[in-house]
């Protein structure tokens, strides 16, 4: 049992110290953009976490609580400032979990619940395995978590859209229900070339909300091959006989060339004297 617990603690420490510098589903600052002050603070907190974890594994586990308190206090300052990177979130999550377990093991379950609540609010999808930790502790953690989280599933047509909750990236569609904190959210579903869709939802604890969104295309391209090459391609029909000459476009297709229409392009082209040639060999007129 002691050996299993040690393995669990080593795994937690490894995750905290070797966490990736950036994660796609998070908006924390990338490692390359961290200020020198934040880097120094993270380095100091990592050393403190190593000492606290060693104390947690020792015969007087409760002594580690003071050190975990210091880690939490220092990293929560960065979190409130919006400068806590992914690596810092991993360390903070580990500190919340180990502090809660230390409180639970000395009979202070309310203190343990407070720390578990902070953990879930930071990382709603956090989980603790019964294979690594006492089942009683895991059950207690799950009971706290169930009172705080609901579930959200989003699918879109086409799939592959970015889903953000209140501006924070969550996942790409389509995805099965993910754990999120209960509350009110503005959900954005965005994909390049399509109009961004916005929905307002309310997620209750233990409840599941499902969104199905049909995206509307706003940009498109066409690939044209002609035989013979060098023919003129008109967008939206030929030019009227007596039309004036405001801004317009005309494309002369080449074999294998790509034809792309500007969003506000009119339906006819100006006189050949206004024509310019692009670097790709297409001839386009704009005025």
Secondary structure, DSSP 8 states (H G I E B T S, - for coil): -HHHHHHHHHHHHHHHHT--S--TT--S--GGG--HHHHHHHHHHHHHHHHHHHHHHSS-GGGHHHHHHHHHHHHHHHHHHT---HHHHHHHHHHHHHHHHHHHHTT-HHHHHHHHHHHHHH-TT----TTTS-HHHHHHHHHHHHTTEEEEEEEEESS--EEEETTEEEEESSEEEEEEESEEEEEEEE-TTB--EEEEEEE-TT-EEEEEEE--B----EE---SSS--EE-SSS---TT----S---EE--TT-EE---TT--SS---GGGEEE-TTS-EEE--
